[in-house]
Amino acid sequence: MRPPFRFPEDLIMLERAWQQTYTDLAQAEAGTTVLRRRLITLSGTLCTHPYWAAPAAWRAGSVELRRAARTHTSAPAEGEAAA
């Protein structure tokens, strides 16, 4: 079993915002320009987050990030105290 991923809180919040925007866009019937632009901006911010600096980090952690964002649970990063 792999050790759990430790995602920074800001990365989880970005993923949650992305998921919510995606849901809002899927349910919108008209006027989706603002939502599409927000989704593009969030996607760029997510992909360029410093957490993904390691070459294989995105492939290894993207699914776990989505799960963590859905359940909004994250282990504290090294050096951080648990909330």
N, C-alpha and C positions, 0 to 999 in steps of 0.2 A: 504494500500500500504506500502510495506517495504521501509525503508530508503535506499538510494543508498549505495553501497559498496564503500569503499575508499581503493584503492589498491596502494601500493607503486610503484613508477615508475619502479624500477628494476624488480619487479614482472611482470608488464605488458610487459616489454621488453623481459623477459625470455619467456613469453607465446607467444609473437610475433615470437621470434626465433624458438620456438617449432613448431608453425603453419607453418612457412616458410620451415623448415626442413622437416616436414611431407609432404608438397606439393611437394618439390623437390624430396623426396623419391618416392612419388606416380608417378611422371613423369619420373623418371630415368629408363633407359632401361638396364643398366649394371653398374657395379662398385658401388654398393650401400653400401659397407661395411662402408665407412667413414660416410655416412649419417645415417645409422642405429646406429652406435656408438654415433654419435652426438645426435640423438634423445633419446637414452637411458640416456646419460649424462644429457641432458636438463630435461628429465622426473624426474630424481632423484633430481636435483637441485630445480625444481618446487615443488615437493612434500615435500621437507625438508626445504623450505623457512620459516623463522621465522613467517611470517604472519599467517601461518596455525597452530600455536601453540594451539589455542583453539580447543577443541575436535570436535566441529561441524562446524568449519570454512570451511574446505575443501568441505564438502557436500553442505553447504549453498552458498559458493562463487565461486565454480569452473566454473559454467556456466556463471555467471556474469563476471568473469575474461576473459573468452573466448570472450564474447561480447565486453568488454572494450578493449581488445587487437585488435580485428578486427576494431573497430572504433577509436582506440588509444585515447580514452578519459578517464580521471581519475580525480576524485575529489582529491584535496590535502588532505593529511593525517592530522590528528589533530596536530596543532602546526606548520604546514608548510604554507607558503604563496602561493597563486595561482600564476602560472607562467604567 
